[in-house]
Amino acid sequence: MYILDLLNKIKWDKKENPEDYTLIYFDRIEEKSKELKYKDIKSIKEPFILTNQNINIPLHRIIQVRKKGVIVWQR
């Protein structure tokens, strides 16, 4: 499954609760992995995620998605 497909599934599938999800991405500036709660995503427009803090995260920087702490997707 591609990351964009998964993010859209989390957003639109009534069986999913976006509050259960956390994205792990690599921050090139700080050179470390960081967490982003799905609820902190303002919009998803390929090839970026825009956060509520107006930070653009490239989709290819997402390395993992967790649901309630369990890895459900990994690059």
GROMACS elastic network, one bead per residue, 0.5 to 0.9 nm:
[ bonds ]
;  ai    aj funct       b0    kb
    1     4     6  0.84617   500
    1     5     6  0.66035   500
    1     6     6  0.68193   500
    1    73     6  0.81427   500
    2     5     6  0.53271   500
    2     6     6  0.64574   500
    2     7     6  0.88514   500
    3     6     6  0.51218   500
    3     7     6  0.61884   500
    3     8     6  0.86399   500
    3    59     6  0.72989   500
    3    60     6  0.84199   500
    3    62     6  0.79439   500
    3    65     6  0.87573   500
    3    73     6  0.79459   500
    3    74     6  0.89173   500
    3    75     6  0.87573   500
    4     7     6  0.51484   500
    4     8     6  0.61846   500
    4     9     6  0.85379   500
    4    44     6  0.83196   500
    4    46     6  0.77264   500
    4    47     6  0.88509   500
    4    59     6  0.75962   500
    5     8     6  0.52474   500
    5     9     6  0.61127   500
    5    10     6  0.86995   500
    6    10     6  0.62145   500
    6    11     6  0.86301   500
    6    73     6  0.83796   500
    7    10     6  0.51796   500
    7    11     6  0.62959   500
    7    12     6  0.87575   500
    7    38     6  0.86665   500
    7    44     6  0.81987   500
    8    12     6  0.59902   500
    8    13     6  0.79908   500
    8    44     6  0.84314   500
    9    12     6  0.53182   500
    9    13     6  0.52683   500
    9    14     6  0.89084   500
    9    16     6  0.78082   500
   10    13     6  0.58334   500
   10    14     6  0.83293   500
   10    15     6  0.85400   500
   10    16     6  0.56278   500
   10    17     6  0.69970   500
   10    18     6  0.58583   500
   10    21     6  0.82691   500
   10    38     6  0.87561   500
   11    14     6  0.81660   500
   11    16     6  0.76125   500
   11    17     6  0.81357   500
   11    18     6  0.65116   500
   12    15     6  0.87659   500
   12    16     6  0.79738   500
   13    16     6  0.55543   500
   13    17     6  0.84261   500
   14    17     6  0.75605   500
   16    19     6  0.88283   500
   16    20     6  0.81499   500
   17    20     6  0.56742   500
   17    21     6  0.76981   500
   18    21     6  0.56022   500
   18    22     6  0.86857   500
   18    37     6  0.85887   500
   18    38     6  0.59151   500
   18    39     6  0.62685   500
   18    67     6  0.89190   500
   19    22     6  0.80980   500
   19    37     6  0.73854   500
   19    38     6  0.64336   500
   19    39     6  0.58786   500
   19    67     6  0.88304   500
   19    68     6  0.88213   500
   20    37     6  0.84276   500
   20    38     6  0.78888   500
   20    39     6  0.89189   500
   20    66     6  0.80419   500
   20    67     6  0.52959   500
   20    68     6  0.52496   500
   20    69     6  0.84024   500
   21    36     6  0.87863   500
   21    37     6  0.62725   500
   21    38     6  0.54936   500
   21    39     6  0.80438   500
   21    65     6  0.69383   500
   21    66     6  0.55618   500
   21    68     6  0.63708   500
   21    69     6  0.80047   500
   22    35     6  0.65526   500
   22    36     6  0.56434   500
   22    38     6  0.55341   500
   22    39     6  0.85873   500
   22    64     6  0.84281   500
   22    65     6  0.58142   500
   22    66     6  0.51963   500
   22    67     6  0.65510   500
   22    68     6  0.78697   500
   22    69     6  0.77858   500
   23    34     6  0.82352   500
   23    35     6  0.56692   500
   23    36     6  0.50574   500
   23    37     6  0.62040   500
   23    38     6  0.66798   500
   23    62     6  0.68050   500
   23    63     6  0.78134   500
   23    64     6  0.59269   500
   23    66     6  0.63873   500
   24    33     6  0.64716   500
   24    34     6  0.55922   500
   24    36     6  0.63447   500
   24    37     6  0.88266   500
   24    61     6  0.85740   500
   24    62     6  0.58493   500
   24    63     6  0.57812   500
   24    65     6  0.61326   500
   24    66     6  0.79520   500
   25    32     6  0.84467   500
   25    33     6  0.54819   500
   25    34     6  0.54770   500
   25    35     6  0.64976   500
   25    36     6  0.77156   500
   25    57     6  0.81241   500
   25    58     6  0.89911   500
   25    59     6  0.86714   500
   25    60     6  0.86297   500
   25    61     6  0.52864   500
   25    63     6  0.52774   500
   25    64     6  0.68886   500
   25    65     6  0.88849   500
   26    30     6  0.86219   500
   26    31     6  0.69979   500
   26    32     6  0.57264   500
   26    34     6  0.62068   500
   26    35     6  0.89011   500
   26    61     6  0.53925   500
   26    62     6  0.65401   500
   26    63     6  0.69699   500
   27    30     6  0.55927   500
   27    31     6  0.54669   500
   27    32     6  0.55401   500
   27    33     6  0.59525   500
   27    34     6  0.66418   500
   27    57     6  0.83888   500
   27    61     6  0.75056   500
   28    32     6  0.70166   500
   28    33     6  0.87585   500
   28    61     6  0.86515   500
   29    32     6  0.81800   500
   30    33     6  0.84769   500
   33    63     6  0.85994   500
   36    39     6  0.83498   500
   36    40     6  0.67803   500
   36    41     6  0.80158   500
   36    51     6  0.85968   500
   37    40     6  0.53965   500
   37    41     6  0.74258   500
   38    41     6  0.55864   500
   39    42     6  0.79997   500
   39    52     6  0.88493   500
   40    50     6  0.88973   500
   40    51     6  0.57567   500
   40    52     6  0.55043   500
   40    53     6  0.81495   500
   41    44     6  0.74537   500
   41    49     6  0.68037   500
   41    50     6  0.60705   500
   41    52     6  0.58536   500
   41    53     6  0.88391   500
   42    49     6  0.75983   500
   42    50     6  0.54625   500
   42    52     6  0.50217   500
   42    53     6  0.84191   500
   42    54     6  0.79873   500
   43    48     6  0.85337   500
   43    49     6  0.59635   500
   43    50     6  0.52196   500
   43    51     6  0.69485   500
   43    52     6  0.84657   500
   44    47     6  0.80560   500
   44    48     6  0.62353   500
   44    50     6  0.63128   500
   44    51     6  0.88504   500
   45    48     6  0.54333   500
   45    49     6  0.61953   500
   45    50     6  0.77757   500
   46    49     6  0.73479   500
   46    58     6  0.81661   500
   46    59     6  0.72608   500
   47    57     6  0.84796   500
   47    58     6  0.57674   500
   47    59     6  0.56070   500
   47    60     6  0.78408   500
   48    56     6  0.59474   500
   48    57     6  0.53565   500
   48    59     6  0.53427   500
   48    60     6  0.85183   500
   49    55     6  0.79889   500
   49    56     6  0.55897   500
   49    57     6  0.50945   500
   49    58     6  0.63275   500
   49    59     6  0.66075   500
   50    53     6  0.79624   500
   50    54     6  0.58387   500
   50    55     6  0.55936   500
   50    57     6  0.64686   500
   50    58     6  0.88999   500
   51    54     6  0.51196   500
   51    55     6  0.52583   500
   51    56     6  0.65635   500
   51    57     6  0.78208   500
   52    55     6  0.74213   500
   53    56     6  0.89920   500
   57    60     6  0.84670   500
   57    61     6  0.69694   500
   57    62     6  0.81052   500
   58    61     6  0.54797   500
   58    62     6  0.74507   500
   59    62     6  0.56034   500
   59    63     6  0.89672   500
   60    63     6  0.76424   500
   60    75     6  0.89327   500
   62    65     6  0.78206   500
   62    74     6  0.84516   500
   62    75     6  0.76458   500
   63    73     6  0.82394   500
   63    74     6  0.57104   500
   63    75     6  0.50473   500
   64    71     6  0.69453   500
   64    72     6  0.77672   500
   64    73     6  0.55873   500
   64    75     6  0.63077   500
   65    69     6  0.88861   500
   65    70     6  0.83169   500
   65    71     6  0.58849   500
   65    72     6  0.58235   500
   65    73     6  0.50914   500
   65    74     6  0.64544   500
   66    69     6  0.52338   500
   66    70     6  0.50410   500
   66    72     6  0.54838   500
   66    73     6  0.70485   500
   66    74     6  0.88443   500
   67    70     6  0.51883   500
   67    71     6  0.64267   500
   67    72     6  0.64319   500
   68    71     6  0.85111   500
   71    74     6  0.71003   500
